Amino acid sequence: HAFPPLAIPANPSLQPFCKAEKTKYHQVDLVTSGNILQVKDETSPAQLDVNTSPDSPPQKTNSDNPLCGGSIFNASWGPQQTSLWLQANRYSSHLTTLSSYSGIDLLRLSKDNLTQLCGLPDGIRLYNALHSRTAVLTIYICIDIREQVYQAVYLSSCTSNELINKMSAALGLSVPQITAVYVRGPNNIKIIIT
């Protein structure tokens, strides 16, 4: 269940753009408290009139930030970024033990190694988090369409909550700002995602 390209002009200098694999729908609308964010198919370039208030904060993303919501663990992280990810993912009690490990070091540890270092429940949970299955859907977002640099948003369960949480984090919106999500179906009808 893929979501095609997304264009969300936040201000005249930034033209966010998003596209997903295996395009199926022609458009998805994210209704926010001040904006309507629309996803369009690749055949029609997304040019949207999104009304944002002049005092809207700039939208920021950082795909390499271990503290971003839904952040995927990165093997190239150093010990400091790895520690931030551990803290953001409820492994704070093991920071002293794992503080010198880089991303690749943690990925090389076996399940037995992690259970010895962190105890049985947290060791298994950490191993599963590090070696979780690949995302069911990947959505690519480009904040500045002039630069053509994309950030990947990985959806593992493809639920509306996961879509809202990860898109809001990627676009620098708060979750309460998104009030509804619609898919544009046949004949351009709006279908609410629940």
Secondary structure, DSSP 8 states (H G I E B T S, - for coil): -----EE--SBTTB--EEEESS---SEEEEEESS-EEEEE-TTS---------TT-------TT-TTSTT----TT--HHHHHHHHHHTT-GGGHHHHTT--HHHHHHS-HHHHHHHH-HHHHHHHHHHHT----SEEEEEESSTTTT--EEEEESS--HHHHHHHHHHHHT--GGGEEEEEEE-GGG-EEE--
